[in-house]
Amino acid sequence: MKKILLTGAAGALGSRLRAPMAAMADELVSTDLAASVNDLAANESYRQADLADLALVREMAEGAEMIVHFGAIPDEAPFDDILKNNIVPAYNIWQAAADHGVRRVVYASSIHAVGMHPKTDVIGADCAHRPDGFYGLAKCFAEDVARMYWDKEGVEAVCLRILSCTEPVKNTRAVGSWLSYRDMVHLVERSVSTPVTGFLVAYGVSNNDRSPVDNSAAAMLGYRPQDNAEEFAKDLFASAPTPDPSDPAQMTHGGPFASVELGVSGVSMLKKMG
């Protein structure tokens, strides 16, 4: 395709998408808040940009066929920070896409949009929003914005509810929720290259034996995950404490994000677990 705009290109996941996205387009425009990034591809340019600036987002989106939107605060945070960095940019991205006739937005949503559902419930892509904090609330907003711009403006969207994408697997929760970097790249590639998607929600999760979600909706993308966290299970469960069925961190899909106070980092709790 002619042009892809990639946001969050300096982040933990977005940085891993730069080379694959450059390989899929004549031109890749990567952007983030960082002043610069290293190792630009021959067809890649980098823009330091605040996605809360609608005029700037419109400028970068001009001529794009796809926007891969991974730019956001990747953690629970105070509402004003989430508003500026996650909620307002989501509107800006879709409005710019509509203004310029962008075909599709591929969005890094999150399990935290539905994080308060009990983990004993195997949830699918059609389950009701049930955010576990301001971060998850912003993901709900963006998914609804995506659906609205599909219904009203014809902008396709693939919203990827990523569960947990880090390596190596460090805790028992991730035995079910893990998304390997390799599978993450494959999922985004398929979200970009699938000819028609309309509005689609899929889960970002590897081929884990203990996956807590029904990801059958991802089949239409041709997503075929290769990795399975079960190989880490024996060692992790051997050293894990006895589960507490009254702890929301252990009994909900959102994990520690479900148990921290609103506006308080959930990532810091995940690090304590691992």
TALINJO-V519685 format. One line per field, one symbol per residue. phi: phi as a letter, one per 20 degrees, with the letter a starting at -180 (. if undefined). burial: b if it has 16 or more other ideal C-beta (glycine too) atoms within 10 Angstrom, else e. A space follows every 10 residues. Layout:
phi: ???
burial: ???
This chain:
phi: .fbcddemfd efegfeefff fffdbfcddd bafffacelf ffddcccfbe ffeffffgff efnfecdddd eafeafbggf ffgfeceggf gfffffffgd mffbdddeeb gffcfeffff eeedfeffgb fdrfffffff gfffffffff fecmefbcdd ffebcbcffd bfgfgeefcf fffffgffgf feefgccldc dceebfefgd gecedfffff emfcfddbff fefgffffde fffdfeegfd dcffmgffdf fgndgeffff fffd
burial: eebbbbbbbb bebbbbbbeb bbebbebbbb bbeeeebeee eeebebeebb bbebebbeeb beebbbbbbb bbebbbbeee ebbebbbbbb bbbbbbbbeb ebbbbbbbbb bbbbbbbebe eebebebebb bbbbbbbbbb bbbebbeebb eeeebbbbbb bbbbbbeebb bbbbbbbbbb bebbbbbbbb bbebeebebb bbbbbbbbee bbbebebbee bebebebbbb ebbeebeeee eeeeeeebbb bbbbbbbbbb eeebbbbebb eeee
